[in-house]
Amino acid sequence: MGKKKRNRWRKSDTQLTVLAIPTTVWYILFSFLPMFGLIIAFKDYKVTGGRSFIYNVFHSEWIGFKNFDFLIKSNDLFIILRNTITYNMVFIILGTVLAIALAIIINMLYSKRKSKVYQTLMFFPYFMSWVVAAYFLDAFLNTDKGLINNMLKDGGQTAVQWYMNPSVWPFILVFMYLWKSTGYNMVIYLSSITSIDQTLYEAAVIDGANKKQQVRYITLPSLKNVIIMMFILNVGKIFYTDFGLFYQLSQGAKGSIFSAVATIDTYVFNALKSSTPIGMTSAATFFQSVACCITIIVANAIVKKVDSDSAII
Amino acid sequence: MKEKDSFSRLNRILPSTNVVFNIMLIMITIACIIPVIFIFIISISSEASLRMNGYQFWPESFSLEAYRFLMREAKIIIKSLGVTILVTAVGTLLGVILTSAMGYALSRREFKLNSFFTMIVFIPMIFNGGMISSYVVNTQFMHLNNTVWALILPLCVSSFNIVICKTFFKTNIPDSVVESAQIDGADHFTIFGRIGMPLAKPMIATIALFLTFGYWNDWFQSSLYITDTQLFSLQALLDRIQRNMEMMTKNPALGITMQEYMKNMPKEGARMAMAIIIIIPIACSYPFFQRYFISGLTVGAVKG
């Protein structure tokens, strides 16, 4: 750290502290207080009228792991956990592969102007909220009026109740995820590709490498750090889901498609909005927070072992 | 430059591959934007043809009834638009101030409390309290429910942005600059305001844009904390309508009976027209801002 350690508190330290204080207050209120609040997972949390949150927390009874027992006994836990992890893994793998493939392809086009236009338009869905995306999806899948059912009916087939049919939802969700995020991810990879030293390619051409070999031996290895970093960031969030994707598109993540679309977040949200006791759902979020923290640290540790330059912590 | 051109000419894909790639990308591009076009067509289809034939790319008859309906109900739309604009403006401003001030403080290595504040910013990156306890704290401790602050405060700071900011100040305002400014009698507030912020304009613009789009598109905070229809943002309104078209008719601000209202309402078209109203500002502005977004993404990707 510092070469000359001065122990005297200086005026400039006061000034910098003043600059840092407002944001610190924000962090205490919106990050650290909720962390402290996680202990309600171990309590029979009751709200006493007119008392503050902290009073309530301290005066609720400790019940150990009872909330977790409830959660584990309900059949929902397996479903939401399975969905959360499986969807995220598919998203990470397909999302990365597709984004890199498109970035490489776009970078190879003759016309730079065209590639700019493709980029801009493919980035567009990223700026749509999931509420708006849900409208888009509804226009195609609506049971009575949707375009797909219209076409089915015109072809003499019976309409499908898409919003009641769990077997199609994995495909819909993966498709919509890719639809919204690919342009964004592609831009990240594309900017790394354009920053690769061009002389590498020149040397490769002189050595007689074709395009495929250049991608295999120059482009992909150069992307390694970005890929690993994106991977850690995404794996770290593997217990969290893009709430809107699952909740908005499926119009509530409830009913007959619950088993296909419910994730930890939609489950917790729906519980919060209904009259389910807060204890059981707080057990779910406690598990989520701890599991997430562990995955980040483990993922980072593994990466550090394999390639210490790429680790982010 | 010329040499480079001739090289890239030499080392390029076959013309036929180029054509195939172009066709592929055109198809993907169309898939990305076709929903917006479709929604727009639905919004200008006549209610009768929607009722008869459902949603179609080429409806039997067009009508602007949906937009006329929204004009008549302008009160509700304008109110929501007002909430959205207020939240976006205040949130972005507050977010930029909090982020850059913290980023500046952390960028000064000689700062005694540097490692303490770094931990404050770092810990939330790997651990957080989750939805339930945030909800409990925000509603029962800070009593934010049904206030506009519930839409603004929870979203305004992110550790990720602070790290970007810190890295920027660290590399662009070396210690020597700070020291010489201090010799001239400037304190850190002056250095931050007069040297730091003007220098950081492009980066601030990027963070501001991320915040702006984040606030404009946010519906989640509303769905958690807001039940008062007066405080619905556009996204929240759209969200509720998706679930429950009658919400608009229940609004006490409109002094007519529900039945009458339901009868006259171009339901399907109006929904889609509202979605279009939300999309238009984004669609018109983002091509101009895209550059900043990309630079922001890249900075984040490189610096973590």
Interface residues (C-beta under 8 A of the other chain):
Chain A: M1 G2 R6 W9 R10 K11 S12 D13 Q15 L16 T17 V18 L19 A20 P22 T23 T24 W26 Y27 L29 F30 S31 F32 L33 P34 M35 F36 G37 L38 I40 Y45 V47 S52 F53 I54 N56 L102 I105 I106 M108 L109 Y110 K114 V117 Y118 T120 L121 M122 F123 F124 P125 F127 M128 S129 W130 V131 V132 A133 A134 Y135 F136 L137 D138 A139 F140 N142 D144 K145 G146 L147 N149 N150 W179 G183 Y184 V187 I188 S191 S192 Q198 Y201 E202 V205 K211 Q214 V226 M229 M230 G236 F243 G244 Q248 Q251 G252 D265 V268 F269 L272 I278 T281 S282 A284 T285 F286 Q288 S289 C292 C293 I296 I297 I312 I313
Chain B: K4 F7 L10 N11 R12 I13 T17 N18 F21 N22 M24 L25 I26 I28 T29 A31 C32 I33 P35 V36 F38 I39 I42 L50 N53 G54 Y55 Q56 F57 I97 L98 T99 A101 M102 Y104 A105 L106 R108 R109 E110 F111 K112 L113 F117 I120 V121 I123 P124 I126 F127 N128 G129 G130 M131 I132 S133 S134 Y135 V136 V137 N138 Q140 F141 M142 L153 P154 C156 V157 I162 Q182 D187 H188 F189 F192 F213 N217 D218 W219 F220 L224 Q235 L238 D239 Q242 R243 E268 R271 M272 A275 I278 I279 I282 A283 Y286 P287 Q290 F293 I294 L297 T298 A301 G304
